[in-house]
């Protein structure tokens, strides 16, 4: 049976962290066996909130792809490309913007999330709506164009992201109705269980919060960051009985990255006061370093041959553009333009 198109992307944030790995990349690696996957770096989307911070954009885009390749996104199985290399997405965005009601955009949770990012960036704690650029207001339509240009049938999302996909389904349905066609799929969500991986300070993990552990961090850096992890705040001394359920970060990392035997051992020894938090975090650092050692080595190898990486991106861009052009030929015919 022919594989259907699956589309997903990431903003060009630079080097990715363990939250990206657990929440997105491990799932992408599995999906590429089942679907015709199109994975893109959303560099146009990055400009919606960082239009005046582009000095590192090109390197950030490369770093995202380096992490993908190192983690197992296979260019022989998946199409890897920069959003800006597929001009048909921009063309489709314009045409979709003509048929999308303004109130659809304004109530879309994707836009609301972007507004929060902008307010946080400006340090604005008021209830006032920040000054929106035309590009940011159109973010949900551009997101839809990303998917619809490849006529994606499936989009991987977490439960909390279902509403983000609904506007794409609405726009696809509206286009088909207006132009009396069955051109566009109404992309279905591929629900995924996304484990919550907090930053070392117990807050949401993020580059801007300076609490992340990057996939590409070396062993020493990783170990130092792990030693900063919040543990059981109620525990005063090393031999005090611990409470793994109250360990805010470190024990949760064990549950995600360690095998069940190690998790059980840590649980029992912590409760019995037989291991201190510092010893616990030192062991955790070793476990994470061992897990990511092959990935980090693979990333180093790709970094030494950056021209090969650029070739992968360029070839992926050509393949994605060819797929998008097939869609756009039908769109132009339907619109009579």
C-alpha positions as a Markdown table, in Angstrom:
| # | Residue | x | y | z |
|---|---|---|---|---|
| 1 | Unk | 0.0 | 0.0 | 0.0 |
| 2 | Unk | 1.3 | 3.4 | -0.9 |
| 3 | Unk | 2.4 | 5.6 | 2.0 |
| 4 | Unk | 0.5 | 8.8 | 2.6 |
| 5 | Unk | 2.2 | 12.1 | 3.2 |
| 6 | Unk | 3.0 | 13.1 | 6.8 |
| 7 | Unk | 4.1 | 16.7 | 7.5 |
| 8 | Unk | 5.8 | 18.2 | 10.6 |
| 9 | Unk | 8.3 | 20.9 | 11.3 |
| 10 | Unk | 10.3 | 22.8 | 13.9 |
| 11 | Unk | 11.2 | 26.4 | 14.3 |
| 12 | Unk | 14.8 | 27.2 | 13.6 |
| 13 | Unk | 15.8 | 27.6 | 17.3 |
| 14 | Unk | 19.3 | 26.3 | 17.0 |
| 15 | Unk | 20.7 | 23.3 | 18.9 |
| 16 | Unk | 17.9 | 21.1 | 20.2 |
| 17 | Unk | 17.5 | 19.9 | 23.8 |
| 18 | Unk | 16.4 | 16.7 | 25.4 |
| 19 | Unk | 12.8 | 17.9 | 25.5 |
| 20 | Unk | 12.8 | 18.0 | 21.7 |
| 21 | Unk | 14.3 | 14.6 | 21.6 |
| 22 | Unk | 11.8 | 12.9 | 23.8 |
| 23 | Unk | 8.8 | 15.0 | 22.7 |
| 24 | Unk | 9.3 | 15.0 | 18.9 |
| 25 | Unk | 12.3 | 13.4 | 17.4 |
| 26 | Unk | 12.0 | 9.9 | 18.8 |
| 27 | Unk | 8.5 | 9.8 | 17.4 |
| 28 | Unk | 9.6 | 11.2 | 14.0 |
| 29 | Unk | 12.2 | 8.4 | 13.7 |
| 30 | Unk | 9.5 | 5.8 | 14.2 |
| 31 | Unk | 7.0 | 7.5 | 11.8 |
| 32 | Unk | 9.4 | 7.5 | 8.9 |
| 33 | Unk | 9.0 | 3.7 | 8.7 |
| 34 | Unk | 5.2 | 4.1 | 8.2 |
| 35 | Unk | 4.6 | 7.3 | 6.3 |
| 36 | Unk | 6.1 | 9.4 | 3.5 |
| 37 | Unk | 7.5 | 12.0 | 5.9 |
| 38 | Unk | 8.2 | 15.7 | 5.1 |
| 39 | Unk | 10.2 | 17.3 | 8.0 |
| 40 | Unk | 11.0 | 21.0 | 7.6 |
| 41 | Unk | 12.9 | 23.7 | 9.5 |
| 42 | Unk | 10.4 | 26.5 | 9.9 |
| 43 | Unk | 12.6 | 29.5 | 9.2 |
| 44 | Unk | 9.8 | 31.8 | 8.0 |
| 45 | Unk | 7.9 | 31.0 | 11.1 |
| 46 | Unk | 10.9 | 32.1 | 13.2 |
| 47 | Unk | 10.7 | 35.5 | 11.7 |
| 48 | Unk | 7.2 | 36.0 | 13.1 |
| 49 | Unk | 8.6 | 36.7 | 16.6 |
| 50 | Unk | 12.4 | 37.1 | 15.9 |
| 51 | Unk | 12.4 | 39.2 | 12.7 |
| 52 | Unk | 15.0 | 41.5 | 14.3 |
| 53 | Unk | 17.2 | 38.7 | 15.6 |
| 54 | Unk | 18.5 | 37.0 | 12.4 |
| 55 | Unk | 22.2 | 37.1 | 13.0 |
| 56 | Unk | 22.4 | 33.4 | 13.9 |
| 57 | Unk | 19.5 | 32.2 | 11.8 |
| 58 | Unk | 21.5 | 30.3 | 9.2 |
| 59 | Unk | 23.6 | 28.5 | 11.8 |
| 60 | Unk | 20.5 | 27.8 | 13.8 |
| 61 | Unk | 18.9 | 26.1 | 10.8 |
| 62 | Unk | 21.9 | 23.9 | 10.3 |
| 63 | Unk | 22.1 | 23.0 | 13.9 |
| 64 | Unk | 18.5 | 21.7 | 13.9 |
| 65 | Unk | 19.2 | 19.5 | 10.9 |
| 66 | Unk | 22.4 | 18.2 | 12.5 |
| 67 | Unk | 20.5 | 17.1 | 15.5 |
| 68 | Unk | 17.8 | 15.5 | 13.4 |
| 69 | Unk | 20.4 | 13.5 | 11.4 |
| 70 | Unk | 22.3 | 12.5 | 14.5 |
| 71 | Unk | 19.1 | 11.2 | 16.2 |
| 72 | Unk | 18.1 | 9.0 | 13.3 |
| 73 | Unk | 16.1 | 11.1 | 10.8 |
| 74 | Unk | 17.1 | 9.3 | 7.7 |
| 75 | Unk | 17.3 | 11.4 | 4.4 |
| 76 | Unk | 16.8 | 8.2 | 2.5 |
| 77 | Unk | 13.4 | 7.7 | 4.2 |
| 78 | Unk | 12.3 | 11.2 | 4.9 |
| 79 | Unk | 12.4 | 14.5 | 3.1 |
| 80 | Unk | 14.4 | 17.1 | 5.1 |
| 81 | Unk | 14.2 | 20.8 | 4.0 |
| 82 | Unk | 14.1 | 24.4 | 4.9 |
| 83 | Unk | 10.7 | 26.0 | 4.7 |
| 84 | Unk | 12.1 | 29.0 | 2.8 |
| 85 | Unk | 13.5 | 26.7 | 0.0 |
| 86 | Unk | 10.0 | 25.8 | -1.1 |
| 87 | Unk | 8.5 | 29.0 | -2.6 |
| 88 | Unk | 5.3 | 27.2 | -3.4 |
| 89 | Unk | 4.4 | 27.4 | 0.3 |
| 90 | Unk | 4.5 | 31.2 | 0.2 |
| 91 | Unk | 2.3 | 31.2 | -2.9 |
| 92 | Unk | -0.2 | 28.9 | -1.3 |
| 93 | Unk | -0.1 | 31.0 | 1.8 |
| 94 | Unk | -1.2 | 34.0 | -0.2 |
| 95 | Unk | -4.1 | 32.2 | -1.8 |
| 96 | Unk | -5.3 | 30.6 | 1.4 |
| 97 | Unk | -5.2 | 34.0 | 3.1 |
| 98 | Unk | -7.7 | 35.3 | 0.6 |
| 99 | Unk | -10.3 | 32.7 | 1.8 |
| 100 | Unk | -9.6 | 32.5 | 5.5 |
| 101 | Unk | -12.0 | 34.6 | 7.7 |
| 102 | Unk | -10.2 | 36.9 | 10.0 |
| 103 | Unk | -12.0 | 35.7 | 13.1 |
| 104 | Unk | -10.6 | 32.1 | 12.4 |
| 105 | Unk | -7.1 | 33.4 | 12.7 |
| 106 | Unk | -7.8 | 35.6 | 15.8 |
| 107 | Unk | -9.2 | 32.7 | 17.8 |
| 108 | Unk | -6.6 | 30.2 | 16.8 |
| 109 | Unk | -4.5 | 28.9 | 19.8 |
| 110 | Unk | -1.4 | 28.8 | 17.7 |
| 111 | Unk | -1.6 | 32.6 | 17.3 |
| 112 | Unk | -2.3 | 33.0 | 21.0 |
| 113 | Unk | 0.8 | 31.0 | 21.8 |
| 114 | Unk | 2.9 | 33.2 | 19.5 |
| 115 | Unk | 1.5 | 36.3 | 21.2 |
| 116 | Unk | 2.6 | 34.9 | 24.6 |
| 117 | Unk | 6.1 | 34.4 | 23.2 |
| 118 | Unk | 6.1 | 38.0 | 22.0 |
| 119 | Unk | 4.9 | 39.4 | 25.3 |
| 120 | Unk | 7.5 | 37.4 | 27.2 |
| 121 | Unk | 10.2 | 38.5 | 24.9 |
| 122 | Unk | 9.2 | 42.2 | 25.6 |
| 123 | Unk | 8.9 | 41.6 | 29.3 |
| 124 | Unk | 5.3 | 42.7 | 29.2 |
| 125 | Unk | 3.2 | 41.4 | 32.1 |
| 126 | Unk | 0.1 | 43.4 | 31.3 |
| 127 | Unk | -3.1 | 42.1 | 29.8 |
| 128 | Unk | -2.7 | 44.4 | 26.8 |
| 129 | Unk | -2.4 | 42.9 | 23.3 |
| 130 | Unk | 1.1 | 43.5 | 21.9 |
| 131 | Unk | 1.5 | 45.2 | 18.6 |
| 132 | Unk | 1.1 | 42.3 | 16.1 |
| 133 | Unk | 2.9 | 42.2 | 12.8 |
| 134 | Unk | 1.0 | 41.2 | 9.7 |
| 135 | Unk | 3.2 | 38.1 | 9.5 |
| 136 | Unk | 2.5 | 37.0 | 13.0 |
| 137 | Unk | -1.3 | 37.5 | 12.5 |
| 138 | Unk | -1.0 | 35.2 | 9.5 |
| 139 | Unk | 1.0 | 32.5 | 11.3 |
| 140 | Unk | -1.9 | 30.0 | 11.4 |
| 141 | Unk | -2.5 | 30.4 | 7.7 |
| 142 | Unk | 1.2 | 29.9 | 6.9 |
| 143 | Unk | 1.1 | 26.8 | 9.2 |
| 144 | Unk | -1.7 | 25.5 | 7.1 |
| 145 | Unk | 0.1 | 26.2 | 3.9 |
| 146 | Unk | 3.1 | 24.2 | 5.2 |
| 147 | Unk | 0.8 | 21.1 | 5.5 |
| 148 | Unk | -1.4 | 21.7 | 2.5 |
| 149 | Unk | 1.5 | 22.3 | 0.1 |
| 150 | Unk | 2.5 | 18.7 | 0.6 |
| 151 | Unk | -1.2 | 17.8 | 0.7 |
| 152 | Unk | -0.4 | 16.2 | 4.0 |
| 153 | Unk | -2.9 | 13.5 | 5.2 |
| 154 | Unk | -1.4 | 13.1 | 8.6 |
| 155 | Unk | 0.2 | 15.5 | 11.1 |
| 156 | Unk | 1.7 | 14.2 | 14.4 |
| 157 | Unk | 0.4 | 16.2 | 17.4 |
| 158 | Unk | 0.0 | 15.9 | 21.1 |
| 159 | Unk | -3.5 | 16.1 | 22.6 |
| 160 | Unk | -2.9 | 19.7 | 23.6 |
| 161 | Unk | -2.1 | 20.6 | 19.9 |
| 162 | Unk | -5.3 | 19.2 | 18.4 |
| 163 | Unk | -6.9 | 22.7 | 18.2 |
| 164 | Unk | -3.8 | 23.9 | 16.3 |
| 165 | Unk | -4.5 | 21.5 | 13.5 |
| 166 | Unk | -8.2 | 22.2 | 13.3 |
| 167 | Unk | -7.8 | 25.5 | 11.5 |
| 168 | Unk | -5.9 | 23.6 | 8.7 |
| 169 | Unk | -8.7 | 21.2 | 8.4 |
| 170 | Unk | -11.2 | 24.1 | 8.3 |
| 171 | Unk | -9.2 | 26.0 | 5.6 |
| 172 | Unk | -8.8 | 22.8 | 3.5 |
| 173 | Unk | -12.5 | 22.2 | 3.7 |
| 174 | Unk | -13.4 | 25.8 | 2.9 |
| 175 | Unk | -11.1 | 25.8 | -0.2 |
| 176 | Unk | -12.6 | 22.5 | -1.5 |
| 177 | Unk | -16.1 | 24.0 | -1.0 |
| 178 | Unk | -15.4 | 27.3 | -2.6 |
| 179 | Unk | -13.7 | 25.9 | -5.6 |
| 180 | Unk | -15.9 | 22.8 | -6.0 |
| 181 | Unk | -12.9 | 20.4 | -5.7 |
| 182 | Unk | -11.7 | 17.5 | -3.6 |
| 183 | Unk | -8.1 | 18.6 | -4.0 |
| 184 | Unk | -7.0 | 18.9 | -0.4 |
| 185 | Unk | -7.0 | 16.3 | 2.3 |
| 186 | Unk | -8.4 | 17.3 | 5.7 |
| 187 | Unk | -5.2 | 16.3 | 7.5 |
| 188 | Unk | -5.8 | 13.9 | 10.4 |
| 189 | Unk | -3.9 | 14.1 | 13.7 |
| 190 | Unk | -1.5 | 11.3 | 14.6 |
| 191 | Unk | -1.8 | 11.4 | 18.3 |
| 192 | Unk | 1.4 | 10.9 | 20.2 |
| 193 | Unk | 2.1 | 10.6 | 23.9 |
| 194 | Unk | 4.6 | 13.3 | 24.7 |
| 195 | Unk | 6.5 | 12.8 | 27.9 |
| 196 | Unk | 6.9 | 16.0 | 29.9 |
| 197 | Unk | 10.6 | 16.7 | 30.4 |
| 198 | Unk | 11.1 | 19.6 | 32.7 |
| 199 | Unk | 14.2 | 21.8 | 32.7 |
| 200 | Unk | 16.8 | 21.4 | 35.5 |
| 201 | Unk | 15.1 | 24.1 | 37.5 |
| 202 | Unk | 11.7 | 22.3 | 37.4 |
| 203 | Unk | 10.2 | 24.7 | 34.9 |
| 204 | Unk | 9.4 | 24.1 | 31.3 |
| 205 | Unk | 12.6 | 23.2 | 29.4 |
| 206 | Unk | 13.6 | 25.9 | 27.0 |
| 207 | Unk | 16.7 | 27.5 | 25.5 |
| 208 | Unk | 15.5 | 31.0 | 26.5 |
| 209 | Unk | 15.0 | 29.8 | 30.1 |
| 210 | Unk | 18.7 | 28.6 | 30.3 |
| 211 | Unk | 17.5 | 25.4 | 32.0 |
| 212 | Unk | 17.9 | 22.9 | 29.1 |
| 213 | Unk | 20.3 | 20.1 | 28.4 |
| 214 | Unk | 21.1 | 20.0 | 24.7 |
| 215 | Unk | 21.4 | 16.9 | 22.7 |
| 216 | Unk | 24.8 | 18.0 | 21.5 |
| 217 | Unk | 26.2 | 19.0 | 25.0 |
| 218 | Unk | 29.4 | 17.2 | 25.8 |
| 219 | Unk | 29.7 | 14.9 | 28.8 |
| 220 | Unk | 31.2 | 17.5 | 31.2 |
| 221 | Unk | 28.5 | 20.1 | 30.4 |
| 222 | Unk | 25.8 | 17.5 | 30.7 |
| 223 | Unk | 27.1 | 16.3 | 34.1 |
| 224 | Unk | 27.3 | 19.8 | 35.4 |
| 225 | Unk | 23.7 | 20.6 | 34.3 |
| 226 | Unk | 22.4 | 17.4 | 35.9 |
| 227 | Unk | 24.0 | 18.4 | 39.2 |
| 228 | Unk | 21.8 | 21.5 | 39.1 |
| 229 | Unk | 18.6 | 19.4 | 38.9 |
| 230 | Unk | 16.0 | 20.1 | 41.6 |
| 231 | Unk | 15.4 | 17.1 | 43.8 |
| 232 | Unk | 13.4 | 16.5 | 47.0 |
| 233 | Unk | 13.3 | 20.0 | 48.6 |
| 234 | Unk | 12.1 | 18.5 | 52.0 |
| 235 | Unk | 15.2 | 16.4 | 52.4 |
| 236 | Unk | 17.8 | 18.1 | 54.6 |
| 237 | Unk | 20.6 | 15.5 | 55.0 |
| 238 | Unk | 22.0 | 12.7 | 52.9 |
| 239 | Unk | 20.8 | 9.9 | 55.2 |
| 240 | Unk | 17.2 | 11.4 | 55.5 |
| 241 | Unk | 14.5 | 9.1 | 54.0 |
| 242 | Unk | 13.8 | 10.5 | 50.6 |
| 243 | Unk | 10.5 | 10.9 | 48.7 |
| 244 | Unk | 11.0 | 10.0 | 44.9 |
| 245 | Unk | 7.4 | 11.3 | 44.2 |
| 246 | Unk | 8.5 | 14.7 | 45.5 |
| 247 | Unk | 11.8 | 14.8 | 43.6 |
| 248 | Unk | 10.9 | 17.5 | 41.1 |
| 249 | Unk | 13.3 | 16.7 | 38.3 |
| 250 | Unk | 16.0 | 14.1 | 38.8 |
| 251 | Unk | 13.8 | 11.1 | 39.6 |
| 252 | Unk | 11.6 | 12.0 | 36.7 |
| 253 | Unk | 14.7 | 11.9 | 34.4 |
| 254 | Unk | 15.5 | 8.4 | 35.8 |
| 255 | Unk | 12.0 | 7.2 | 34.9 |
| 256 | Unk | 12.5 | 8.4 | 31.3 |
| 257 | Unk | 16.2 | 7.5 | 30.6 |
| 258 | Unk | 17.0 | 4.6 | 33.0 |
| 259 | Unk | 16.0 | 1.0 | 32.8 |
| 260 | Unk | 13.3 | -0.3 | 35.2 |
| 261 | Unk | 15.9 | -2.1 | 37.4 |
| 262 | Unk | 17.8 | 1.1 | 38.0 |
| 263 | Unk | 14.7 | 3.1 | 38.6 |
| 264 | Unk | 13.5 | 0.5 | 41.3 |
| 265 | Unk | 17.0 | 0.6 | 42.9 |
| 266 | Unk | 17.0 | 4.4 | 43.1 |
| 267 | Unk | 13.5 | 4.4 | 44.4 |
| 268 | Unk | 14.2 | 1.9 | 47.2 |
| 269 | Unk | 17.6 | 3.4 | 48.2 |
| 270 | Unk | 16.2 | 6.9 | 48.2 |
| 271 | Unk | 13.3 | 6.0 | 50.5 |
| 272 | Unk | 15.7 | 4.2 | 52.8 |
| 273 | Unk | 18.1 | 7.1 | 53.0 |
| 274 | Unk | 20.8 | 5.0 | 51.5 |
| 275 | Unk | 21.8 | 7.4 | 48.7 |
| 276 | Unk | 22.2 | 11.2 | 48.7 |
| 277 | Unk | 20.8 | 13.5 | 46.1 |
| 278 | Unk | 24.3 | 14.4 | 44.8 |
| 279 | Unk | 25.3 | 10.7 | 44.3 |
| 280 | Unk | 22.0 | 10.1 | 42.7 |
| 281 | Unk | 22.6 | 13.0 | 40.2 |
| 282 | Unk | 26.1 | 11.8 | 39.4 |
| 283 | Unk | 24.8 | 8.4 | 38.4 |
| 284 | Unk | 22.0 | 10.1 | 36.4 |
| 285 | Unk | 24.6 | 12.1 | 34.5 |
| 286 | Unk | 26.4 | 9.0 | 33.5 |
| 287 | Unk | 23.2 | 7.3 | 32.3 |
| 288 | Unk | 22.3 | 10.2 | 30.1 |
| 289 | Unk | 25.8 | 10.6 | 28.8 |
| 290 | Unk | 25.9 | 6.9 | 27.9 |
| 291 | Unk | 22.6 | 7.1 | 26.1 |
| 292 | Unk | 23.5 | 10.1 | 24.0 |
| 293 | Unk | 27.1 | 9.2 | 23.3 |
| 294 | Unk | 26.4 | 7.5 | 19.9 |
| 295 | Unk | 24.1 | 10.4 | 18.9 |
| 296 | Unk | 26.7 | 13.0 | 19.8 |
| 297 | Unk | 29.4 | 11.1 | 18.0 |
| 298 | Unk | 27.3 | 10.9 | 14.9 |
| 299 | Unk | 26.6 | 14.6 | 15.1 |
| 300 | Unk | 30.3 | 15.3 | 15.3 |
| 301 | Unk | 30.8 | 13.3 | 12.1 |
| 302 | Unk | 28.2 | 15.2 | 10.2 |
| 303 | Unk | 29.6 | 18.5 | 11.5 |
| 304 | Unk | 32.9 | 17.6 | 9.9 |
| 305 | Unk | 31.3 | 17.2 | 6.5 |
| 306 | Unk | 28.9 | 20.2 | 6.5 |
| 307 | Unk | 28.8 | 20.1 | 2.7 |
| 308 | Unk | 27.1 | 16.7 | 2.9 |
| 309 | Unk | 24.5 | 18.1 | 5.2 |
| 310 | Unk | 23.9 | 21.1 | 2.9 |
| 311 | Unk | 23.5 | 18.6 | 0.0 |
| 312 | Unk | 20.9 | 16.6 | 2.0 |
| 313 | Unk | 19.0 | 19.9 | 2.7 |
| 314 | Unk | 19.2 | 21.0 | -0.9 |
| 315 | Unk | 18.0 | 17.6 | -2.2 |
| 316 | Unk | 15.2 | 17.6 | 0.3 |
| 317 | Unk | 14.2 | 21.1 | -0.8 |
| 318 | Unk | 14.1 | 20.0 | -4.4 |
| 319 | Unk | 12.0 | 17.0 | -3.6 |
| 320 | Unk | 9.6 | 19.0 | -1.4 |
| 321 | Unk | 9.3 | 21.8 | -4.0 |
| 322 | Unk | 8.4 | 19.1 | -6.6 |
| 323 | Unk | 5.7 | 17.7 | -4.3 |
| 324 | Unk | 4.4 | 21.2 | -3.6 |
| 325 | Unk | 4.4 | 22.1 | -7.3 |
| 326 | Unk | 2.2 | 19.2 | -8.0 |
| 327 | Unk | -0.2 | 20.6 | -5.5 |
| 328 | Unk | 0.0 | 24.1 | -6.8 |
| 329 | Unk | -0.6 | 23.2 | -10.4 |
| 330 | Unk | -4.0 | 21.8 | -9.2 |
| 331 | Unk | -4.6 | 24.9 | -7.0 |
| 332 | Unk | -4.0 | 27.3 | -9.8 |
| 333 | Unk | -6.3 | 25.4 | -12.0 |
| 334 | Unk | -9.0 | 25.3 | -9.3 |
| 335 | Unk | -8.7 | 29.1 | -8.6 |
| 336 | Unk | -8.4 | 29.9 | -12.4 |
| 337 | Unk | -5.3 | 32.0 | -11.8 |
